[in-house]
Amino acid sequence: MEPEKKWYAVYTKPRWEKKIDARLIRKGIESWCPLQKIERQWSDRKKIIEDPLFKSYVFVKIDPSEKTNVLMTDGVLNFVHYLGKPAIIKTEEIENIKSYLAEKDASIFIISSEGFQEDTKIKVKQGVFMGNEGTVLRGGKKKVYVKLESLGQVMVVEFPAEFLSAI
């Protein structure tokens, strides 16, 4: 019986996310580099570009026997570790990010979770993240910070206030 494949995050060289994603796919490894479209302003024009959502991270869905093959990919520095082991990312977290990025005008900002104090616990009542719980950390009535615990990252998503309820 084949071991079950799980999602892991790998840490990459800076600005190598798309290259590494392509290299892993060429090796036959299921890889995903979440991209979001953003508008960039140059002195002479504006342009829409696809920018990696998580700087220096690429996600891979592998079984434990494929870890060495992933680490041998040029540009991959290491697996992201949590409590001394490679961090396993929940499939639901990956699917939530994919669903949200598929929405028109999706906008997510990533902020390191270091330095934030937990404040009000909330539950999302509507939308792609419905049923998820989060913590409102700094911000106005429209922003909620949803922690991806296994990555040590905070995903900032703007919600209409009526989508949220206090727990």
Buried (B, 14 or more C-beta within 10 A) or exposed (E): EEEEBBBBBBEBEEEBBBBBBEBBEEEEBEBBBBBBEEEEEEEEEEEEEEBBBBEBBBBBBBEEEBBEBBEEBEBBBEBBEBEEEBBEBEEEBBEBBEEBBEEEEBEBEBBEBEEBEEEEEBBBEEBBBEEBEBBBBEEEEEBBBBBBEBBBBBBBBBBEEEBBEEE
